[in-house]
Structure formats: structure tokens, C-alpha cells
Amino acid sequence: MTVTVSIASRMAGLRAACLSLALALMAAPGAVAADPRIQIVGDSVMTWNGRNAIPEVMGRILGEPVDNNARAGARLTRSSLIARSVQAQFRRGSWDWVVVNGGANDLNRDCGCNRCAAEIAAMISEDGQRGTWPDLVARLQAGGAARVMIVGYYGPTGRGGRTDRCADELAIVDARLAQLAAARAGVHFVDADPVMGPRTPQFFSSDLIHPNAQGSAAIGALIAETIARIDPAR
């Protein structure tokens, strides 16, 4: 019981710290550099809330512009009339960081988040070394990313949101992505689960899928803090 309370207390502290940092720095942003050195690619999680989206929060906290190329509805490698794929969003160049998320749209459309073992294996193998995700990361590094930050998905709403049905599958993918990051130089993984999930229903938008402005602030602060810790000289 003591261990459970201690872990819950630390998670609550992390959520509160990230949100407090984001809100404070959004109100009083620092000086902003001229040229973006951070590029974002991914799905609607990175676009939701417009000027208060996760990349915007990151930029204000870090005091520099962020090139956000994420698109709602994006899949990892298959473009459509609705959205360019995550792979196609990437602009080659000299980037200090490329921050990337994705995969939920693939699982939702390819297997309906039900019996997705084959789809998950194609996305990323059990050891994290083969599949669409490792190939995408390699492409980002070859295209000029000095460091790659993979952002895992947040937890389910706990209230029957549409993404709740994908929670188990996304948890498997995220665990494998963490393995990928641990094994590959210059690649890092940050899990959004500690700052947003069933313990923070107030961070979800009314669709019970995306973060609201508070949720974006908490996740953006988490990513920015992680970048600042890994790359303090920037």
C-alpha cells in the first residue's frame, strides 16, 4: 500500500509540475530564436488546440520556434486525400530535434483495435528493431535529425472514449518504442501516460479522444522539459 501511494503521489506531482510550468511560461514566454531547430511530425494529437497545441506550448517554454508539420488523420507511412503520412510530413534538413508521434490511426483503420497482433508486429517487432516505426526513425535520422524524440500516447479516458478501445494495443506499441529508443543512439522516448489519462479526465477534450488546452499544456511541458534535460546547451 505504501508503494502504491508513493507512486501515485509522484505521478500526481509530475502532472502538476508540468501543467504549472506550461501555464506559467505560456503567460510569460522568453525570447524566441529566429530559425526553427525543432520539427514536429505526427497526427492530430500534435495539432489539436491550435495556438495552444502541444508544439506551440513546447516553443513557448523552450523560447524558440517549432516547425509543426503534423496533420490530423495522419498514418505512419500511407498518405491519403485527408492527410499526408507522418513519413511524408518530414522535411529533410539540419534539425536539432525531430519530435514524432503516430500509429493510432493505423491501428484504428487497419484492425479496428481488435486482434491487432499482426498489425502491431508490422509496425514494430517485439524487440523494437524491425518494422514501420524503426524504418521511420532511421529515415528521420538519415534526413538530418540529430536527435529524435518519440512521443507515446497518453492513457485512456476511463470513460468509454473512442480511443479507450485502442489502449491495450497502444500500450504494447509504446513499450516496444521505448525499447527502440533505448537501443538506438540519438533516439529518445517520452511517455505521455504519466501526465494524462484516467486520473486526469479534466485534460480531455469533449470528444474524449484528444487533449484539451490543459492536456496539451501538460504534454507540451513534459516534452520540453525532457528536451531541456537531455540537451541543456541549446
Secondary structure as UniProt FT lines:
FT   HELIX           2..27
FT   STRAND          38..41
FT   HELIX           44..46
FT   TURN            47..49
FT   HELIX           50..52
FT   HELIX           54..62
FT   STRAND          66..68
FT   TURN            72..73
FT   HELIX           86..89
FT   STRAND          95..100
FT   HELIX           104..110
FT   TURN            111..113
FT   HELIX           117..123
FT   TURN            126..127
FT   HELIX           132..142
FT   TURN            143..144
FT   STRAND          145..152
FT   HELIX           162..166
FT   HELIX           167..183
FT   TURN            185..186
FT   STRAND          187..191
FT   TURN            193..195
FT   TURN            198..199
FT   HELIX           201..203
FT   TURN            206..207
FT   HELIX           213..230
FT   TURN            232..233
//
